[in-house]
Amino acid sequence: METVQKIALVVTIIGAVNWGLIGLLDFNLVTFLTGDMVALRNLIYILVGITGLINIGILFQHINDGR
């Protein structure tokens, strides 16, 4: 499970960097990389959202464990 958690964290960080680029430079890295492939772009956004939810679960797990 630790591997899944690390992958989720990396994908979430990439999503956060993308949002930072959108806010600072009005540049969407996902759109740049996927071009006209809307389905792929939506899949990436869905995966980032899912990994964010996984990270919320990890956060609460650590809080409940007393770490």
N, C-alpha and C positions, 0 to 999 in steps of 0.2 A: 504493500500500500504506500510505502514511503516514496517509491518511484512515481506513482500516480500523483502524489501530492507535489512533488518537485516539478513535474511536467505542468501541472495546473498552475503552480506559482509562476513559472516561466511564461506561460501563455498569458496570464493575467498581467504580468509586467509589460509584455509586448503590447497588450491592449492599452495599458496606461500610458506608455510612451506614445502610442498612436494618438490618444486623446490630447496629450501634451503638444504634439506637433500640430494637431488641428487648432488648438487654442492659441498657440504662439505664432504659428506661421501660416495658418489656414491651408495646411498640407495634410491630406489623408493618405497615409502610407498604404493602407489596405486597398484603397481605390487605385492608387498608383501601381501597385503590384498585380492587381487582378484585372485591370482594364475594364473591358465590357462584359466580363464574366460575372454577371449579377448573382447567379446561384452560388458561385464560389465565394464571392464577397459576403453574401448572407450566411453561408456556412461558417466562415471565419468569425463573423460577429456572434453567431450562436455559440460556437465553441468558446469564445472569450467569455460570454455570459455564463455558460455552464461552469467554466473554471473559476469564475468569480464566486459562484454559489458553493463550489467545493471548498474554496478558501475560507468562506464564511463558516462552513461546517468545521473546518480545521481550527479556526480561531476559537469557536465555542468549545470544541473538544479540549483545547489547551486550557481554556478558562476553567472548565469543569474539573480538569485533572489537577488544578492548582499550580500550574507552571507559570 
